[in-house]
Amino acid sequence: MIVVMAAGLAANLTANPLEAVTTITVQIVSLLTGDQEFDSAKTLSAFALGLLLFFVTLALNVAAQRIVKHYREQYD
């Protein structure tokens, strides 16, 4: 949520500064703003984005742990 506060709902994370993009966190917040039913398309897509963000983070953490385990020096 700090991304939303720092970026002001307009995060720009591209190599091309002329093209506007947004982060997943900002997209989730914008989808969940206001009163909506739980089974609406906006709410379900926000939960799907959150699940995607969770699994991408999990995969990166698992990969990092394997790399660290492989290159860690063993001491007596």
C-alpha positions in Angstrom: 0.0 0.0 0.0 3.0 2.3 0.3 3.2 2.2 -3.5 -0.2 3.7 -3.7 0.6 6.5 -1.2 4.0 7.3 -2.7 2.9 7.1 -6.4 -0.4 8.9 -5.9 -2.4 6.3 -7.9 -0.2 7.0 -11.0 2.9 4.9 -10.8 5.1 4.9 -13.9 7.4 1.9 -14.2 8.5 1.8 -17.8 11.7 2.4 -19.7 9.8 4.7 -22.0 8.9 7.8 -20.0 6.2 8.8 -22.6 4.2 5.6 -21.9 2.0 5.5 -18.8 1.7 2.3 -16.8 0.5 1.3 -13.4 1.5 -1.1 -10.7 -0.6 -4.1 -9.6 -1.1 -2.5 -6.1 -2.4 0.7 -7.6 -4.7 -1.3 -9.9 -6.1 -3.3 -6.9 -6.8 -0.1 -5.0 -8.5 1.5 -7.9 -10.7 -1.6 -8.5 -11.8 -1.8 -4.8 -12.6 1.9 -4.4 -16.3 2.5 -3.6 -19.2 0.2 -2.6 -19.3 -2.9 -4.7 -20.8 -6.3 -4.4 -18.5 -9.2 -3.6 -19.3 -11.1 -6.8 -18.9 -8.1 -9.1 -16.3 -8.3 -11.9 -14.2 -5.5 -10.4 -13.9 -7.2 -7.0 -13.1 -10.6 -8.4 -10.5 -9.2 -10.7 -8.9 -7.3 -7.8 -8.7 -10.6 -5.8 -7.2 -12.3 -8.9 -4.5 -9.6 -9.2 -3.7 -10.0 -5.5 -3.4 -13.8 -5.9 -1.1 -13.2 -8.9 1.0 -10.8 -7.0 1.3 -13.3 -4.1 2.4 -16.2 -6.4 4.9 -14.0 -8.3 6.4 -12.9 -5.0 6.5 -16.5 -3.7 8.2 -17.7 -6.9 10.9 -15.0 -6.7 11.5 -15.8 -3.0 11.9 -19.5 -3.7 14.3 -18.8 -6.6 16.3 -16.5 -4.4 16.5 -19.0 -1.6 17.8 -21.7 -4.0 20.4 -19.3 -5.4 21.6 -18.4 -1.9 21.7 -22.0 -0.9 23.8 -22.9 -3.9 26.4 -20.2 -3.5 26.5 -20.0 0.3 30.0 -20.7 1.8 30.2 -23.4 4.4 32.3 -22.7 7.5 33.5 -25.2 10.1 
